[in-house]
Amino acid sequence: MNIEELFAFLINEYKLTYRYQAFYNCYGGNWMVDTHSFFNESGCFTIQIIFQREINFWYSSQFSTEMEELCESGINVSLTEPQIWAKHEKLLFFKNPFFWDNYDKVLIALAEVIKTHLEKNNEFFGIQV
């Protein structure tokens, strides 16, 4: 999935800057970490993907080329717009226990969450637009 395209509304409509970075030999091992950062002067939102392992979301006060600085404060994205997450977690009439393991579905839901939250509050995860 192309994250820059999925979140293009942040770039086009809200004038955030986007940067992709890959970090190698992370977390004391041979882990490769991809980061996708959207930022402006009020902060930086980063999607961190540890290849075939997990996806994390971070806030930092500014963009950085150092991974430790990008990961200033973890974000529990599921606390924002919980009704949207609940809708995306459904599989027919049941909650899908594997939803959070499917990064594409999580990112699609996250894009909807951010759009909705921006329309309501003119900010998302601490970043003013």
C-alpha positions in Angstrom: 0.0 0.0 0.0 1.3 3.5 -0.9 1.0 5.4 2.3 1.9 8.8 0.7 -1.1 8.3 -1.7 -3.5 7.1 1.1 -2.7 10.2 3.2 -2.3 12.6 0.3 -5.2 14.7 1.8 -2.8 15.7 4.6 -0.3 17.1 2.0 -2.8 18.6 -0.5 -5.6 19.9 1.7 -3.7 20.6 5.0 -0.3 21.5 3.6 1.7 19.0 5.8 5.1 17.9 4.5 5.7 14.2 3.9 9.0 12.3 4.3 9.8 8.6 4.0 12.8 7.2 5.8 14.2 3.7 6.2 16.3 2.8 9.2 18.5 -0.3 9.3 19.9 -2.5 12.2 17.3 -1.1 14.7 16.3 -2.3 18.1 19.5 -4.1 18.8 19.2 -6.4 15.8 18.9 -6.7 12.1 15.4 -5.0 12.0 14.5 -2.7 9.1 12.1 0.1 10.1 10.2 2.2 7.6 8.9 5.5 8.7 6.3 7.8 7.1 6.2 11.2 8.6 3.7 14.0 8.1 4.7 17.3 9.8 4.4 21.0 10.0 5.6 23.6 12.5 3.3 22.3 15.3 4.5 18.7 15.3 5.2 15.5 13.4 3.0 12.4 13.1 5.0 9.2 12.1 3.8 5.8 11.0 6.5 3.3 11.8 6.4 -0.1 10.2 8.8 -2.8 11.4 8.8 -5.2 8.5 6.5 -8.2 9.0 6.2 -7.5 12.7 4.2 -4.5 13.8 3.0 -1.0 13.1 3.4 1.9 15.5 2.3 5.5 15.6 4.3 8.4 17.1 4.2 12.1 17.8 7.2 14.3 18.0 7.5 18.0 18.4 9.4 18.3 15.2 10.6 16.2 12.2 14.0 14.5 12.5 16.2 12.3 10.6 17.0 10.4 13.8 14.5 7.6 14.6 14.8 8.1 18.4 13.7 11.7 17.9 10.8 10.7 15.7 9.6 8.4 18.4 9.2 11.0 21.1 5.7 9.9 22.3 3.6 6.9 21.3 0.1 7.3 20.2 -2.8 4.9 20.8 -4.7 5.8 17.6 -7.7 3.5 18.6 -8.8 6.0 21.3 -9.6 8.7 18.6 -12.9 8.2 16.8 -13.6 4.8 18.3 -16.8 4.4 16.3 -14.8 4.4 13.1 -12.4 1.8 14.4 -15.3 -0.4 15.5 -16.8 -0.2 12.0 -13.5 -1.2 10.4 -12.9 -4.0 12.9 -16.1 -5.8 12.0 -16.1 -9.0 10.0 -19.7 -9.5 9.1 -21.4 -9.3 12.5 -18.3 -10.1 14.6 -15.2 -8.3 15.7 -12.2 -9.4 13.7 -9.5 -10.6 16.1 -6.9 -10.3 13.3 -7.8 -6.7 12.3 -4.7 -5.1 13.8 -2.4 -7.7 12.0 -3.6 -6.4 8.6 -1.6 -3.2 8.1 -3.6 -2.2 5.0 -6.9 -2.3 6.8 -5.5 -0.4 9.8 -4.1 2.3 7.6 -7.4 2.7 5.6 -9.2 3.0 8.9 -6.6 5.5 10.2 -7.0 7.7 7.1 -10.7 7.9 7.8 -10.1 8.6 11.5 -7.7 11.4 10.7 -10.0 13.0 8.1 -13.0 12.9 10.5 -11.0 14.2 13.4 -9.5 17.0 11.3 -13.0 18.1 10.2 -14.2 18.3 13.8 -11.2 19.8 15.5 -8.7 21.2 13.0 -6.0 19.0 14.6 -5.1 15.3 14.8 -2.9 13.6 17.4 -1.6 17.0 18.6 -0.8 18.5 15.2 -2.6 21.8 14.5 -3.5 22.5 10.9 
